Amino acid sequence: MLPRSSGKASSSHASLPTPARRLPIKTPAFQEIATSYDGFSQVQRNALEDPIEKEEDEDQDVTSLETPPPSTQPGPWDVDDAEHRKAQWRLAWIITEDDDDDDDDDEEYLDDVGDEDDADAIIEDEDEGEDDQPREPKPSDSDFSQSKAAWKKIWQETRHAGLAREVMAHEINGRLLGSSTAKPKDTDWVAYVMTRILQSSEDCVIEAVAFGNLAIQRRNEPRLAAFLERLWDKSKWMPGIYHQQLVANNGESLTPVQLFQVIEVMRQYLVGTQHPTANAFGATHGIDKDDDLAKSIDSARGSQVVDDDDWEKGYRKYMYSVRYADADKHEEKKKKKKKKKKKKKKMKKAAAQKKPASKKKAAQTKKQTAKGKGNAPVKPSKGKGKARAQTPESDSESDDDEDVGHTIEIPFTTGGIKRVKVLKLKPVAIENTIIFLDKLEERLDTLPAGERNTPLYFPLCEVGYALRCVERLEEHRKHENSNYLMNLMEAVCEVLYKDNELDRLFRIEQCVIYLIWDVEQAEISEIGWTKLAEGYTGNGGGFSHYTSGRSNYSAQRVLEIYWDYAKEVAMYGSPLRANLEADLRADDEAIDKKRKQLEEARAKEKEAREKLEAVYAKSMPPQNQAERNMVEQIDDLELQIEKRHTEALDIVEKNIPVLRETFGFTQNPDYGRALDVLQSLVESLESANIADNADSNDKNTDNDNGPADIAKGDTDTVDDSASNDNNEDSDNNMHAWTARRVRSGQFTLPQAVGVVPRVEDRMDLD
């Protein structure tokens, strides 16, 4: 069942489903439009009017000091909550059960999607007029060919990890280069986070956003529609990423010809602001202002809040910021501002009368004066959404700004307190609109002439982050605290449709495409999804004029216990686990494939080397062949010597534990005598003539008392065998004799200690 309102004004918008059209079905305006293109039968229209959904919310009095009272004159598109809930999707929703249990396992999660056959049966009940049947146009080879086609190939080959790294590396080294949002050294970490974001998303959602038309595919694919409905429902209590597209009621975008027409109207709308930038733009393109056209565009959504004379003075709703303030404080602020301007003028006048002391000072003064002529840079507000960014008041503004329509003040009273609504021109909005229209025109010019009357395969879109997506999308729908570029184009389409300049009404279609389950995903998810959708104004792909990932402060205020719960939902209520396992299997297969290729390459290399050596051997002279054989024999001997050396060292190492136990190394720190013996044995074993020295010494040592007497400490025997301590040859013979006994098993290392004199003693004797 579709969610019902709780009856509270503060949460009424949070229970709204995602409507495909944003028209009230009770107003005469809707009835007039429905007869021409709606496609709804009377039975279906009556079915939407469910008695359960006829709960009327009581009007709430505005008591907040920060918001004005609601208008008593609703515009043609204003809808109350009850009627808005009736404007449901044309595609009947598949999910009918109440989704209160958030600990569903994977099977229940997939069961929520429903049977595709049942969904197809529901769709067949719809009216099958040609105008309402969404068509899937083929993507143009010229429209985003350098990004979309390359990403699709990477997606097919490397899936989530490859696509995430490609997209984020492109953003970090491109749009975000030099900014504080992300730096090139963060590419690995950012790509890892984006990989987890894509792994916890449905593949059908990724493909529709990045490579297709989400509005059309959600109508043709019941499974995708079910996933989007689930995300919409979950987004009421989870931060997420929303997606908006400018499409008709069947999901199709405007054609290039229609967009050229919209561009001309938007340019004419700008010229009337009487701002120097707009005036210069109008003079360059030969465009005259049309106040009546601007009034109809500004009145298309919402009620009229200014006088008719204000449009003649340059008022344009979508180029102005809105601010509410206390009337008394606002007057005090204005007085301070005027005093500041007068003081600054006096200082400039006094500085102009004084002659500069040097040319350097004159140049510096001129530079400072020129620097003050431009507008101050725009600083984003820390409020909700990017649309709250205000243009700071420049000190260089003239005193007659109010006369040319730069500021409009509308006083009102709420709760007995005097308030004022301040409408102020945003020069940055004019500049961004001009850039957007120029880039969109460049994009359309690249399309072949044969595609000028074909709807764009990739509609104009906007991607954003919100702590509560449903409430944020409701603001966008009402053109409140929203994206002025998107709102302006939607209003222009409404006016052109009313004037029969467009054959269909094009509106903003909204949906939620991702739910954030980790705090570090707030910025990265908005950056990644915006880039996947190509929703920036810089390439004419969308309405995002503000860099993504810079207005996501609300994610930092979420409690840690919530994120723990959100991670559980992501693990058991999303395809994260399944995608992780699939990606691991794909990685293993890729590694095995690379390993096989490497082994095959090595085998081919070995075969080629053998063939080359055979050819070289045949062509080698006999003398060189003999030298080659000798070198091989020497290599074999070196290997044998190394092997014998290793075996000798192993024998010594095996006797070390016995030596430690006998002399009690753990208690007695004086290891000198034992280590001297060990060193002597190692040196003797490493000598190449061990066997010869031992054999030559047998004649002198066989008449001695033997190992047993030596082990008992017979010093006479030791003195006889080493009668001349200063004789180096005799010392080496003793080492060799002892080493021979150790290798043959007649001596143990403790017994050998009593035979070989200490190095220090020998040094003293020397």
C-alpha positions in Angstrom: 0.0 0.0 0.0 1.1 3.5 -0.6 2.0 5.4 2.6 -0.6 7.5 4.2 -0.1 10.9 5.8 0.4 11.1 9.5 -1.7 14.3 9.7 1.2 16.4 10.8 2.1 19.4 8.7 5.8 18.9 9.4 5.9 15.4 8.1 3.2 15.4 5.4 5.7 15.7 2.6 7.8 12.8 3.9 5.1 10.2 3.0 4.7 11.2 -0.6 5.4 8.7 -3.3 7.3 9.5 -6.4 4.8 11.0 -8.9 5.6 10.8 -12.6 3.5 14.0 -13.2 3.2 17.0 -10.9 -0.3 18.1 -11.8 -3.4 18.2 -9.5 -6.2 16.1 -10.9 -9.0 18.2 -9.4 -8.2 21.6 -10.9 -9.6 22.8 -14.3 -6.1 23.2 -15.6 -5.5 19.5 -15.1 -8.8 18.5 -16.7 -8.0 20.7 -19.7 -4.6 19.1 -20.1 -5.8 15.6 -19.5 -8.3 15.7 -22.3 -5.6 16.6 -24.8 -2.8 14.2 -23.9 -3.3 12.6 -20.5 -4.1 9.1 -21.6 -5.9 8.2 -18.4 -9.3 6.6 -18.7 -12.2 7.6 -16.4 -12.0 4.3 -14.6 -8.3 4.8 -13.9 -8.9 8.4 -12.8 -11.6 7.2 -10.4 -9.3 4.4 -9.1 -6.8 7.0 -8.1 -9.4 8.7 -5.9 -9.1 6.1 -3.1 -11.4 6.9 -0.2 -8.6 6.0 2.2 -6.4 8.7 0.7 -9.1 11.5 1.0 -7.8 12.7 4.4 -7.6 16.4 4.3 -4.8 18.1 6.3 -5.9 21.1 8.3 -4.3 24.4 7.3 -1.5 25.3 9.7 -1.0 28.9 10.8 2.5 30.2 10.2 4.0 31.2 13.5 7.7 30.9 12.6 9.6 34.1 12.5 11.8 32.9 9.7 9.1 32.2 7.1 6.3 34.4 5.7 2.6 33.5 5.9 1.4 31.3 3.1 -0.2 33.1 0.1 -4.0 33.3 0.0 -3.9 33.2 -3.8 -2.7 29.8 -5.0 -1.1 29.6 -8.4 -2.4 27.3 -11.2 0.0 24.6 -10.1 -0.2 24.8 -6.3 -1.6 21.6 -4.8 -2.6 20.7 -1.3 -1.2 17.6 0.3 -4.3 15.5 -0.2 -4.6 16.2 -3.9 -0.8 15.8 -4.3 -1.0 12.3 -2.9 -3.6 11.3 -5.5 -1.2 12.3 -8.4 0.4 8.8 -8.4 2.7 7.2 -10.9 1.2 6.0 -14.2 3.0 2.8 -13.6 1.2 0.9 -10.8 3.5 0.1 -7.9 4.4 -3.5 -7.4 5.3 -3.3 -3.7 2.1 -3.7 -1.7 3.2 -4.8 1.7 4.1 -2.5 4.6 7.8 -2.3 4.8 8.2 -1.7 8.5 10.8 -4.5 9.1 14.2 -3.2 8.1 16.0 -6.4 9.1 15.0 -8.3 6.0 17.4 -10.9 4.7 18.4 -11.1 1.0 15.5 -13.4 0.1 12.9 -11.1 1.5 14.6 -8.1 -0.2 14.3 -9.8 -3.6 10.8 -11.0 -2.8 9.8 -7.3 -2.3 10.5 -6.7 -6.0 7.7 -8.8 -7.1 7.1 -11.0 -10.1 7.8 -9.4 -13.4 4.9 -11.3 -15.0 2.5 -9.7 -12.5 4.0 -6.3 -13.2 3.6 -6.8 -16.9 0.0 -7.7 -16.4 -0.5 -4.5 -14.5 1.1 -2.4 -17.2 -1.1 -4.0 -19.8 -4.1 -2.4 -18.1 -2.8 1.0 -18.9 -4.1 3.0 -21.8 -1.9 2.1 -24.8 -2.1 5.3 -26.8 0.9 6.0 -28.9 1.6 9.3 -27.2 1.9 7.6 -23.8 4.1 4.7 -24.8 7.8 5.4 -23.9 10.2 4.8 -26.7 13.8 4.0 -26.2 15.9 6.1 -28.6 19.4 4.9 -29.5 22.2 6.9 -28.0 23.9 9.3 -30.4 27.6 8.7 -31.2 28.2 12.4 -30.7 26.4 12.9 -27.4 28.9 12.3 -24.5 30.7 9.8 -26.7 34.1 10.3 -24.9 32.7 9.5 -21.4 29.6 7.3 -21.6 31.0 4.8 -24.2 34.3 4.5 -22.3 32.6 4.0 -19.0 30.2 1.4 -20.4 33.2 -0.7 -21.7 34.9 -0.4 -18.3 31.7 -1.4 -16.5 31.4 -4.5 -18.7 35.0 -5.5 -18.1 35.8 -4.5 -14.5 32.4 -3.8 -13.0 32.2 -1.7 -9.8 35.8 -1.2 -9.0 36.9 -0.2 -12.4 34.1 2.2 -13.0 34.4 3.8 -9.6 38.1 4.4 -10.1 37.7 5.8 -13.6 35.0 8.2 -12.6 36.6 9.5 -9.4 40.0 9.8 -10.9 38.5 11.9 -13.7 36.8 14.2 -11.2 39.7 14.5 -8.8 42.2 15.4 -11.6 39.7 17.5 -13.5 36.9 19.5 -11.8 38.2 19.1 -8.3 41.9 19.7 -9.1 43.2 22.4 -6.8 40.2 22.4 -4.5 40.0 21.3 -0.9 37.3 18.7 -1.6 39.7 16.0 -2.8 43.3 15.9 -4.0 45.1 13.5 -6.4 46.7 11.7 -3.5 43.2 10.8 -2.3 42.4 8.9 -5.5 42.8 5.4 -4.0 40.8 6.1 -0.9 38.0 7.9 -2.8 37.9 5.2 -5.4 37.5 2.6 -2.6 34.6 4.4 -1.1 32.9 4.9 -4.4 33.4 1.2 -5.2 31.4 0.3 -2.0 28.8 2.8 -3.1 28.3 1.1 -6.4 28.4 -2.4 -4.9 25.5 -1.5 -2.6 23.5 -0.2 -5.6 21.4 -2.2 -8.0 23.1 -2.8 -11.3 19.9 -1.7 -13.1 20.0 1.6 -11.3 23.6 2.2 -12.2 23.1 1.4 -15.8 20.0 3.5 -16.1 21.6 6.6 -14.5 25.0 6.3 -16.3 24.2 4.8 -19.6 20.5 5.3 -20.3 17.3 7.2 -19.6 16.1 6.5 -16.1 12.6 7.9 -16.8 12.0 5.6 -19.7 13.6 2.5 -18.2 11.7 2.8 -15.0 8.5 2.6 -17.1 9.7 -0.4 -19.1 11.4 -2.4 -16.4 9.1 -3.3 -13.4 12.0 -4.5 -11.4 13.8 -1.2 -11.7 10.6 0.6 -10.8 10.2 -1.5 -7.7 13.7 -0.8 -6.5 13.2 2.9 -6.9 10.0 2.8 -4.9 11.8 0.9 -2.2 14.6 3.5 -2.1 11.9 6.3 -2.0 10.3 4.7 1.0 13.6 4.1 2.8 14.8 7.7 2.1 12.3 9.1 4.6 14.7 8.2 7.4 18.0 7.6 5.6 20.3 10.2 3.9 20.4 9.7 0.2 21.1 10.8 -3.3 18.2 12.0 -5.4 17.9 12.3 -9.2 15.8 14.7 -11.3 15.2 14.7 -15.0 13.3 17.1 -17.4 11.0 14.8 -19.3 7.5 14.4 -20.7 4.8 12.2 -19.2 6.2 9.2 -21.1 9.8 9.7 -20.0 11.1 11.2 -23.2 13.4 14.3 -23.3 13.0 17.4 -25.4 14.4 17.3 -28.9 17.3 19.5 -29.9 14.9 21.7 -31.9 12.7 22.2 -28.8 15.7 22.9 -26.6 16.9 25.6 -29.0 13.5 27.2 -28.6 13.7 27.0 -24.8 17.2 28.5 -24.9 16.1 31.6 -26.8 13.3 32.2 -24.3 15.6 31.8 -21.3 18.1 34.3 -22.9 15.3 36.8 -23.4 14.3 36.3 -19.8 17.8 37.3 -18.7 18.0 40.5 -20.6 15.2 42.1 -18.6 17.2 42.0 -15.4 19.0 45.3 -16.5 22.2 43.9 -15.0 25.3 45.0 -16.9 26.2 41.4 -17.8 22.7 40.7 -19.0 22.6 44.0 -20.9 25.9 43.3 -22.7 24.7 39.8 -23.5 21.4 41.1 -25.0 23.3 43.7 -27.1 25.6 41.0 -28.4 22.9 38.7 -29.4 20.4 41.3 -30.4 17.8 40.3 -27.8 15.2 42.8 -26.4 13.6 42.4 -23.0 10.0 41.2 -22.7 8.5 42.0 -19.3 5.2 40.2 -20.1 7.0 37.0 -21.0 9.0 37.3 -17.7 5.9 37.8 -15.7 4.2 34.7 -17.3 7.3 32.6 -16.5 7.6 33.8 -12.9 3.9 33.2 -12.4 3.9 29.6 -13.8 4.7 28.2 -10.4 3.5 29.8 -7.2 1.7 33.0 -6.6 2.6 36.6 -7.5 4.5 38.3 -4.7 5.6 41.6 -6.4 3.9 44.4 -8.2 3.6 44.6 -12.0 6.0 47.6 -12.0 8.7 45.5 -10.5 9.1 43.4 -13.7 9.6 46.6 -15.6 12.4 47.6 -13.2 14.1 44.3 -13.9 12.7 41.8 -11.4 13.1 38.1 -12.5 12.1 35.6 -9.9 14.7 32.9 -10.7 17.5 35.4 -10.8 16.8 36.8 -7.3 17.5 35.4 -3.9 15.0 35.4 -1.1 15.7 36.4 2.5 13.5 37.1 5.5 14.5 39.4 8.3 13.2 41.4 11.2 12.0 44.8 9.9 13.8 46.9 12.6 17.1 45.0 12.3 16.9 45.2 8.6 16.5 49.0 8.7 19.5 49.3 11.1 21.6 47.2 8.8 20.6 49.5 5.9 21.6 52.6 7.8 25.0 51.1 8.7 25.5 50.1 5.1 24.8 53.7 3.9 27.2 55.2 6.5 29.9 52.8 5.4 29.4 53.7 1.7 29.5 57.4 2.5 32.7 57.0 4.5 34.3 55.0 1.8 33.4 57.6 -0.8 35.0 60.3 1.3 38.1 58.3 1.7 38.3 57.7 -2.0 37.8 61.4 -2.8 40.5 62.4 -0.3 42.9 59.9 -1.7 42.2 61.2 -5.3 43.1 64.8 -4.3 46.4 63.8 -2.8 49.2 63.2 -5.3 51.0 59.8 -5.0 54.6 60.1 -3.7 56.0 57.8 -6.4 54.9 55.9 -9.5 55.0 52.7 -7.6 52.5 54.0 -5.1 50.3 55.3 -7.9 50.3 51.9 -9.6 49.5 50.2 -6.3 46.6 52.6 -5.6 45.3 52.0 -9.1 45.5 48.3 -8.6 43.6 48.4 -5.3 40.9 50.6 -6.9 40.4 48.3 -9.8 40.3 45.3 -7.4 37.3 46.8 -5.6 35.2 47.2 -8.8 34.3 43.5 -9.1 31.8 41.5 -7.2 33.0 39.6 -4.1 33.3 35.8 -4.5 30.3 33.8 -3.7 30.5 31.9 -0.4 28.1 29.0 0.1 25.8 29.1 3.1 25.9 26.3 5.6 22.1 25.9 5.4 20.2 23.1 3.8 20.9 22.6 0.1 23.2 24.3 -2.3 20.5 26.8 -3.4 20.9 28.7 -0.2 24.2 30.2 -1.5 23.8 34.0 -1.4 25.8 36.6 -3.3 27.5 38.9 -0.8 26.7 42.5 -1.1 29.6 44.2 -2.8 30.9 47.5 -1.4 31.1 48.9 -4.9 27.4 48.8 -5.6 26.0 52.1 -6.4 23.4 53.9 -4.2 20.8 53.6 -6.9 20.8 49.8 -7.0 17.3 49.8 -5.7 16.2 52.1 -8.5 17.3 49.6 -11.2 15.6 46.6 -9.5 18.5 45.0 -7.7 16.7 44.8 -4.4 13.0 44.6 -3.6 11.6 44.7 0.0 8.1 43.3 0.8 7.0 44.0 4.4 4.5 41.8 6.2 3.4 40.9 9.7 3.3 37.5 11.3 2.4 36.8 14.9 2.3 40.6 15.6 5.9 41.0 14.6 6.9 43.1 11.6 9.0 41.2 9.1 10.4 42.0 5.7 11.0 39.8 2.6 14.1 40.9 0.8 14.5 39.9 -2.9 18.0 40.6 -4.2 19.5 40.1 -7.6 22.2 37.4 -7.9 24.7 38.4 -10.5 26.3 34.9 -10.2 22.9 33.4 -11.3 23.0 35.4 -14.5 26.5 34.4 -15.2 25.8 30.7 -14.5 22.7 30.8 -16.7 24.6 32.3 -19.6 27.3 29.6 -19.3 24.7 26.8 -19.1 22.9 28.0 -22.2 26.1 28.3 -24.2 27.3 24.9 -23.2 24.0 23.3 -23.9 24.0 24.9 -27.3 27.5 23.6 -28.0 26.3 20.1 -27.0 23.3 20.3 -29.4 25.5 21.6 -32.2 27.6 18.4 -32.1 24.5 16.2 -32.9 23.9 15.2 -36.5 21.3 17.1 -38.4 19.2 13.9 -38.7 18.8 13.8 -34.9 17.5 17.3 -34.4 13.9 16.1 -34.1 14.7 13.0 -32.0 14.5 13.3 -28.1 17.8 13.3 -26.4 18.9 9.9 -25.2 20.4 11.5 -22.1 17.9 14.1 -20.7 18.9 17.1 -18.7 19.2 16.1 -15.1 20.3 17.1 -11.6 21.7 15.0 -8.8 21.8 16.1 -5.2 22.3 15.0 -1.6 19.8 15.4 1.2 19.4 14.3 4.7 15.7 13.7 4.0 15.3 13.3 0.3 11.5 13.3 0.1 11.2 16.7 1.9 14.0 18.1 -0.2 12.4 17.0 -3.5 9.2 18.6 -2.3 11.0 21.9 -2.1 12.3 21.4 -5.6 8.8 20.6 -6.8 7.5 23.9 -5.4 10.5 25.9 -6.7 11.5 26.8 -3.1 15.1 26.9 -2.1 15.8 25.0 -5.3 18.1 25.0 -8.4 17.2 28.2 -10.3 18.4 26.8 -13.6 16.2 23.8 -13.4 13.3 25.8 -12.1 13.6 28.4 -14.9 13.7 25.8 -17.6 10.7 23.9 -16.2 8.7 27.1 -16.0 9.7 28.1 -19.6 8.5 24.7 -20.8 5.1 25.2 -19.0 4.7 28.6 -20.6 5.6 27.3 -24.1 3.2 24.4 -23.6 0.3 26.8 -22.7 1.1 28.9 -25.7 1.1 25.7 -27.9 4.7 26.1 -28.7 5.5 22.7 -27.4 3.4 19.6 -28.2 3.8 18.1 -24.8 4.3 19.3 -21.2 7.8 18.6 -19.9 8.2 18.5 -16.1 10.9 17.5 -13.6 10.6 13.8 -12.7 12.1 12.9 -9.3 13.4 9.7 -7.7 15.9 8.5 -5.1 18.7 6.4 -6.5 20.9 5.7 -3.5 20.8 5.5 0.3 23.9 6.5 2.3 25.0 4.1 5.0 28.3 5.6 6.0 29.2 9.1 6.9 32.2 9.2 4.5 29.8 8.5 1.6 27.9 11.8 1.9 30.3 13.9 -0.2 31.8 11.1 -2.4 28.4 9.7 -3.4 27.1 13.0 -4.6 30.3 13.6 -6.6 30.3 10.2 -8.2 26.6 10.0 -9.1 26.6 13.5 -10.5 29.5 12.6 -12.7 28.0 9.3 -13.8 24.8 11.2 -14.8 26.9 14.0 -16.5 24.7 16.4 -14.7 26.9 19.5 -14.7 26.3 22.7 -16.6 29.9 22.8 -17.8 29.1 20.2 -20.5 25.5 21.0 -21.1 24.4 17.7 -19.5 22.4 19.0 -16.5 21.6 21.7 -14.0 24.3 21.2 -11.4 26.2 24.6 -11.4 27.6 24.2 -7.9 30.5 21.7 -7.3 29.1 18.5 -5.7 30.2 17.4 -2.2 30.5 20.8 -0.6 27.1 21.2 1.0 26.8 17.9 2.9 27.3 19.2 6.4 24.2 17.5 7.8 25.8 14.1 7.5 28.3 15.0 10.2 25.5 15.6 12.6 24.1 12.1 12.4 24.6 10.0 15.5 27.1 7.1 15.3 24.5 4.6 16.4 22.4 5.5 13.4 25.3 4.7 11.0 25.7 1.3 12.7 22.1 0.5 12.0 22.3 1.9 8.4 25.3 -0.4 7.8 23.2 -3.4 8.8 20.4 -2.3 6.5 22.9 -2.0 3.6 24.4 -5.4 4.4 21.1 -7.3 4.6 18.8 -5.1 2.6 20.9 -4.2 -0.5 22.9 -6.2 -3.0 26.2 -5.3 -1.2 27.1 -8.8 -0.1 26.1 -10.4 -3.5 28.1 -7.8 -5.4 31.1 -8.3 -3.1 31.1 -12.0 -3.7 30.6 -11.6 -7.5 33.4 -9.1 -7.7 35.7 -11.4 -5.8 34.9 -14.2 -8.1 35.5 -11.9 -11.1 38.8 -10.8 -9.6 39.9 -14.5 -9.1 38.9 -15.3 -12.7 40.8 -12.3 -13.9 43.9 -13.3 -11.9 43.7 -16.9 -13.2 43.4 -15.6 -16.7 46.4 -13.4 -16.3 48.4 -16.2 -14.7 47.7 -18.5 -17.6 48.7 -15.8 -20.0 51.9 -15.3 -18.1 52.7 -19.0 -18.0 52.0 -19.3 -21.7 54.3 -16.3 -22.4 57.1 -17.8 -20.2 56.8 -21.2 -22.0 57.0 -19.4 -25.4 60.0 -17.4 -24.1 61.8 -20.6 -22.9 61.1 -22.3 -26.1 62.5 -19.4 -28.1 65.6 -19.2 -25.9 66.3 -22.9 -26.4 66.0 -22.5 -30.1 68.3 -19.5 -30.0 70.9 -21.3 -27.9 70.7 -24.3 -30.3 71.3 -22.1 -33.3 74.1 -20.3 -31.4 75.8 -23.6 -30.4 75.8 -24.8 -34.0 77.3 -21.5 -35.2 79.9 -21.4 -32.4 83.6 -22.4 -33.2 85.0 -25.5 -31.5 87.3 -23.5 -29.3 84.5 -21.3 -28.0 82.4 -24.4 -27.4 85.2 -25.9 -25.2 85.4 -22.7 -23.2 81.6 -22.7 -22.8 81.7 -26.3 -21.4 84.5 -25.4 -19.0 82.4 -22.5 -17.7 79.5 -24.8 -17.1 81.7 -27.2 -15.2 83.0 -24.4 -13.0 79.4 -23.4 -12.3 78.5 -26.9 -11.2 81.6 -27.1 -8.9 80.6 -23.8 -7.3 77.1 -25.2 -6.7 78.6 -28.3 -5.0 81.0 -26.2 -2.9 78.1 -24.1 -1.7 76.1 -27.2 -0.9 78.9 -28.6 1.2 79.4 -25.3 2.9 75.6 -25.2 3.8 75.8 -28.8 5.2 78.8 -27.9 7.4 77.0 -24.9 8.8 74.0 -27.0 9.5 76.1 -29.4 11.6 77.4 -26.5 13.7 73.9 -25.0 14.2 72.5 -28.4 15.4 75.1 -28.5 18.2 74.4 -25.0 19.4 71.5 -26.0 21.8 73.9 -28.6 23.4 76.5 -25.9 23.9 74.0 -23.6 25.4 72.7 -26.2 27.8 76.2 -27.3 28.9 77.6 -23.9 29.7 74.4 -22.4 31.0 74.2 -19.4 28.7 71.0 -18.2 30.3 72.6 -17.8 33.7 76.2 -17.0 32.8 76.6 -14.0 30.5 80.3 -14.8 29.8 80.0 -16.6 26.5 83.6 -15.9 25.4 85.1 -19.3 25.5 82.2 -21.1 24.0 81.8 -18.6 21.2 85.5 -18.8 20.5 85.2 -22.5 20.1 82.3 -22.1 17.8 84.1 -19.5 15.7 87.1 -21.7 15.4 85.0 -24.6 14.3 83.2 -22.6 11.7 86.4 -21.2 10.3 87.9 -24.7 10.1 84.9 -26.1 8.4 84.9 -23.3 5.8 88.5 -24.0 4.9 88.9 -25.9 1.7 91.8 -28.1 3.1 90.0 -29.4 6.2 90.5 -33.0 5.2 94.1 -32.6 4.2 95.1 -30.8 7.5 93.2 -33.4 9.5 94.9 -36.3 7.8 98.4 -34.7 8.1 97.8 -34.2 11.8 96.6 -37.8 12.5 100.2 -39.0 12.9 100.9 -36.4 15.6 97.6 -36.9 17.5 97.0 -40.7 17.4 99.6 -41.3 20.2 97.7 -38.9 22.5 95.5 -40.0 25.3 92.4 -39.5 23.0 89.1 -37.7 23.3 88.1 -39.2 26.6 91.2 -37.9 28.4 90.8 -34.6 26.8 87.2 -34.4 27.9 88.4 -35.1 31.5 90.6 -32.0 31.3 94.1 -33.6 30.9 96.2 -30.5 30.5 99.3 -32.4 29.7 97.7 -33.8 26.5 96.6 -30.3 25.5 100.1 -29.0 26.2 101.7 -31.8 24.1 99.4 -31.1 21.2 100.0 -27.4 21.3 103.5 -27.2 22.6 104.2 -24.0 20.6 101.3 -21.6 21.1 102.9 -19.0 18.9 103.1 -21.3 16.0 100.2 -20.5 13.7 100.3 -23.7 11.8 100.0 -25.8 14.9 97.0 -23.7 16.0 95.3 -24.4 12.6 96.1 -28.1 12.9 94.4 -28.2 16.3 91.3 -26.6 14.9 91.3 -29.0 12.0 91.8 -32.0 14.3 88.9 -30.9 16.6 86.6 -30.2 13.6 87.3 -33.6 12.2 86.4 -35.2 15.5 83.1 -33.2 15.7 82.1 -34.2 12.2 82.9 -37.9 12.8 80.9 -37.9 16.0 83.8 -38.6 18.3 83.5 -35.2 20.0 80.6 -33.1 21.0 81.0 -29.3 21.1 81.2 -29.2 24.9 84.2 -31.6 24.8 85.8 -29.6 22.0 85.8 -26.5 24.2 88.5 -28.0 26.4 90.7 -28.7 23.4 90.8 -25.4 21.5 92.4 -22.5 23.5 90.6 -19.1 23.7 91.3 -16.5 21.1 92.2 -14.0 23.9 94.9 -16.4 25.3 96.4 -16.9 21.9 96.5 -13.2 21.3 98.3 -12.7 24.6 100.9 -15.4 23.7 101.5 -13.8 20.4 
